[in-house]
Amino acid sequence: QVQLVESGGGLVQAGGSLRLSCVDSGSIFIFSLMGWYRQAPGRQRELVAITTAGNITNYADSVKGRFTASRGNFKNTVYLQMNNLKPEDTAVYYCGVGQTNLIYWGRGTQVTVSS
C-alpha cells in the first residue's frame, strides 16, 4: 500500500529557500513517475515538477530556474528544492507517484512565503 508523507514545509520570507521531502513508507513497488503539485486557496491545482525514472524532469514555467526536483536513493523518495521563493509560491504542496500518471498522493505540506 502506497503511503506518501511530505515534510519540509513552513513559513519563509520572500527570497528564502525550503527543501521538501516525500517518502513512501508503504509500497514495495518502485514507480516510474514522481512529482509535485501545489494548490493555493481559490486556485486550481498546478503541476510543479515531474520526474521520470530516467531522471528527466519537467517544470512549470513559473518555477523554472528556482525549483529543482530530484529522486532519492531510497525507493519512491523525491525532493523539491525551492530557492528564491515568492509570495505567489504559497500553497499546499503534494507529492505524487505513478507509472504513467501521478495517481497516488500524500496529504501535503503547507508552504507560506511572506513578502
Secondary structure, 3 states (H helix, E strand, C coil): CCCEEEECCEEEECCCCEEEEEEECCCCCCCCEEEEEEECCCCCCEEEEEECCCCCEEECCCCCCCEEEEECCCCCEEEEEECCCCHHHCEEEEEEEECCCCCEECCCEEEEEEC
